[in-house]
């Protein structure tokens, strides 16, 4: 208001446009602040997950360095860490393993820690090595931060639906698809039909959705850290699921998938017994599953539920794992102890496998023996690069 010379008070009229501008400006600031707070909270959650995953990866690398240092110290003292397969002094004779499979004798010989001879080099990037097939992902070894799913292919449409799928969202990386296609072609030639790929690759968003849904189901019974741990026993934490590798797939039968348990069907028994010939392993053996002849590996895999889950690892690795009776976790630990082995079938050299400690470089010069007719180069997610040569 204002006062005139006659001491009269006059009320000033408010400008409605200026009032509206102030209200709009206030609301705009409020919305911007709200979006900023939401964004910062989202980034905080994301950064917390990334930090925990990176910390786990760093710990694995440090454990690998410590392990190698311990081995070097033991060798320097002239001590032997290994026992001889024939019962003789390990310092004088390297270890070996033998097993008869389908009428063939498979023999694995420890070649010590020396590198393959007469080699040339190939160059492979970190991203290429992650698609090699041997990458381990579980509760203790999460998916690497730089992992990419861009090269996944749809199983159904790629095969012209010769490989039946639940829907066209079922995807795998090319090596896993090729192995599955070849295995099911052979099974079909023996009269075994009606395989259905129910699920393949899961994105991190999908795994997060499944984890959150299960946690919501359990929140009436648990809370806090106990709720998270109970959820992890039922659904893998995002970034730690085998489905997220792009090399694993769940199989059922159609048109009546629930009419018989897959592992008890002729189709399931054939793939369990013969998948290794195509580089495919049964991923999670548990007590009496897939059958009583298999050893329970849940103490190593961390998975105790029954899953019809198969995993591509490559023919050399699958044959070696079948000979040793190892799951994937045990096999990579075995290669850490025995980084250079040769695999023989009926006395003829079939494969040679060589594990190399991984460094922080974006690409690597990797050895390939000149007599080898093919190779598979893989990042194992436990601090190593594993080369598998076929002859």
N, C-alpha and C positions, 0 to 999 in steps of 0.2 A: 504494500500500500504506500501511498505518498501523502504528505501534508502540504497544503497550499498556504498561501500567505494569510488567508482568512481563518487558519487553524481548522479547516474542514478536512476530514479524512475521506479519501477516495480509494476504493478497492480496485486494484489493477486486474485486468482480465488476463487469464492464463492462455498461452498459445497452445491449442490442442495438437498441432503438428509436432511441436517440440516435445510435448509429453509422449506422444506415440513413438517418436524417434528414441527417446530415453528408454521406454519399455522394450522396444525391439532390440536395442543395443544391450540391455541387461540380459534379455533372454538369449541373445547370440553368445554373449560371454559365458552364460551358464551352460549352454550346450557345448561350446568349445572346451570348457573346463571338464565337463562330464566325459566327453570323448577322450580327452587327454588322460583322465584318470583311468578309464576303461582300457585304453591302449597300454598305459604303463603297467597296469595289473596283469594284462595278458602277456606282455613282454617279460614281466617278472617270473610268471609261471613257466614260460618257454625257456628263459635263461636258466632257471633252476634245474629243469630237466636236462638241458644241454650241459650244464656244469657237472651234474651228477654222472652223466654218460661219459663225458670227457675224463672225469676223475677216474672212472672205472677203467677206461682205455689206458690212461697213463699208468695206473697201478699195474695193469697187465704187462705193459712194456717194462716197467721197473722190475717186476718179478722175473721176467724173461732175462733181463740183464744180470740180475742177481744169480739166477740159475746157471747161466753161462759162466759167470765168474767162479762159481763154486766148482763147476766141472773143470775149468782150466786149472784151478788150484789143486784139485785132486789128481789130475794128470801130471802136473808138475812134480808132485810128490811120488809119482810112480805107482799110485794106487789105481785099482780097477773098480769102476762103478758097476760093471755088468758081470753077469754069470754066464758061463759057457753053456750053450744049448746041449752039448754032449756030455756035460758034467766035468769037463776038464778045466784047467786053469784059464780064466777069461783073459788074463794078460797074454796068453799064448795063442788063443783061438777065439775068433769072433763068434757071436751067437747066431743061431739059425732056428727056424720054426718050420714044421711040415704038417700038412693035413691032406687027406684024400677027400676030394669033392667030385661027385658024379663020375667016378672012375678015373679021374686025373689026380696026379700027385702035385700039389702046390708046395713050393719051398721058398721061404723068405730068408735071405742072408744079409746079415749086418755087414756093411762095407766100411764101418768105422766113420770117421769124421772128415775124410778127405773128399775133395770135390771130384765130379766126373772128369774123365780124361778126354783129350782130343775133341774139344768143344769149339763151337762158334757162338756168338752172342746174338740175342734178340732183345729188343727194347719193348717194355710193357709199362703202361701207366698204372697208377694206383686204382683208377676207376676200372680199367680192364681187368686187373687182378681180382677185384671184388666180384666179377662175373665168371670167375674160373670154376666155381662149383664147390669149393671146400670151405667157404666162409662159415665159421661157427657162430651161431647166435643162440644164446640161452639166458637164463636169469643172471649169470655172472659175466656174460660177454655180450653187451648190447650192440645193436646195429651201429656201424660207424657213422659219424656225423656227415661224411661226404658221400654216403651211399645214394645212388640214383636209380629210380625205377623206369627211366625213360625208354629203355630198350625192351620192355616186356611185350609179349605178343599174345593175342587172344587164341586160346587153344582150339576152340570150336571152329571158328571161321578159317583159321590157318590150316586146319586139317580137312577142310571141306566137310566138317562134322563127321568124319570117319572116327574121330575120338569124341564120343558123346560127352556133353558137359551140362552142368546144372543150368547155366545161362552163359551168355557171351561175355560176362564180366570175369570169367575164369581165365587168368593170365599166368604165364610162366616166362622165364628167360629161355632163350633159344636152345641152349644145351639140354635143359631139363625137358623141354617139349620134344626135341628130337629123340631123346632116350625113351620117353614115355610112348611116343608114336611107334618106335621100333619094337618095343616090348609088347604092346597091344596087338601089333600086326602079327607077331610070332604067336601070341596066344590065340588070336583068331584063326590062324592056320592050323592050330591044334583043336579047333572046335570050341574054344572058350570065348564067349561073346558077353554082351550086356554089361561091360564096364561103364561106369559113369564117374567122371571127375566132378566131384561135388564142390570142391573149393581149391583154389590155388593161392596166388599172391594176395596178401592183405596190406592195404595202405596203413600208415601210422594213424590216420584219422579214423579208419574203420576199427583198428585195434583199440584206440582210445575210446570209441563209442561202446564197444563190447565191454571194456574194463569198467567204464562208468556205469553202464547198465547193471552189471553184476554187483558193483559196489552199492548201487541204490537198492538192490534187492536185499542186501545184507545189513543195511544201516539200522534196521530195527533191532538187530541182535548185537552189533558191534559198533565201535566208534574209534576215532583217532587212528593211531598207528596199527592197532589190532584189526580195525576194519580193512585197512589197506593190505595187511599181511594175509588176512582171510580171503580177500578178493584175489590176491596173487596165486593162492592155492587152486583157484578155479579158472582164472583167466590170466594169461601172461601180461605183465606190465607192458605198456606201449614201448616198442623198441627192443623187446626181448623175446618176441614170438617167432617160432620157426617159420610160420606162414609168411613173415615179412621178408624172408630171404629171396623169394621168387624162384626157389628151387624145390619147394615142397608142395605136395598135393594130397588131398584126401579123396579116397575112392569109395564108391558104393556100387551096388548093382541096380539095374532098372529092368522092368518098369515098377517093380515092387522092392524098393531099397531096404525096407524094414522086415522083409519076409525071412531073411537069414543074415546072420552076422557075416560081414564080408570076409573076415579071416577064416571062417569055417566053410566058405564056399569053394568050389573047385577053382574058380577064377582067382580068389584071394590066395589060396594055397600055392597056385602056380607062380604068381607074381612074387610072393614071399620067398619061394625057393629058387626062382630064376632071375629075379630083378637085378641081382648083382652083375650078371653077364652084360647088362646094358648100362651099368653105372648107377643103379638104383638100389638104395638100402631101405630097410624097414627102420624108421627113425627112433621109435620109443618102445623097445621091449620092456614089459613089466612082468610081474609074477603070473605065470601061466598064460601070457599073452604076447605074441599071437598064438602060441601053443606051449605046452609044457616042456618042449625040448629047448626052448630059448631061455637064456639066462636073464634074470631080472637086472635091468640097467638103470632103474629109477634113481638109485643112489648117486649115479653119475650125471644123468640127464636132468634131474630135478623134476621129472614128469612121472607121476604115478597113476594117472588116469589112462584108460584104454582109448587110444586114438588109431584109426586106420590111416596113419600118416606115413607117406613115403617121401624119400629125399634123394635128389640127384647129387652124386659126388664125383662121378667119373669112373670109367671102367677099371683103371689101375687101382684107385683107392678102394672101390667096392670089392674087388677081388682080394686085396690085402686085408681089408676088414673082415671079409668072410673067412679067410684063412686063420686069422688071429681070434675071431669071435669077439671083436670089439665094436662098441658103439662109436659115434663120431667123436665124443669127448675123449674117450680112451685112446682112440687112434691118433689124434693130434698130440696127446701127451706122449704116446709111444714115439712119434716122429721127433719130438723134442729130445727124447733120450737116444734115439737112433736116427740121426738126420740123413743118413745115406744107406738105402737098402736096395737090393735087387730081388726081383720076384720071378721065379721059374715055374713053368708048367711042363711037367714030364721031362725035366732036365734042360729045356730050352728057355733062354732068357726071354721073358714076356714083357716085363716092365722094370724100370729103374726109377726110384723116387728119391728126391734130394730136397731137403729143407734148408732155407737160407734165412738168417735173421733179417728182419725188415728195418729199414732206416726211414728217416723223415723226408727223403727225396720224393718229388712228384712222379718220377719215372725211374726205371731200373734196367741195367744191363744184366741179362740172365743167360746162364750157360745152357746150350743144347748139344749133346754129343752128336758128332757127325754121322754115326751109323743109325741113329734113331729115325724112325719113319714118321713120328708125330710126337707132340708134347701137349701138356695141359699145365698152365701156370695159374696158381691160385693164391690169394691172400687168405690166411687161416683165421684171422681175427684174434690170434694169440701171440702176435709179434713176429710172425714168420711168413715167408713166401715158400710155397711147396710146388716144386717142379715134378711132373710125372711124365716119363718118356716111355713110349711104346716101341717095340721092336718086331 
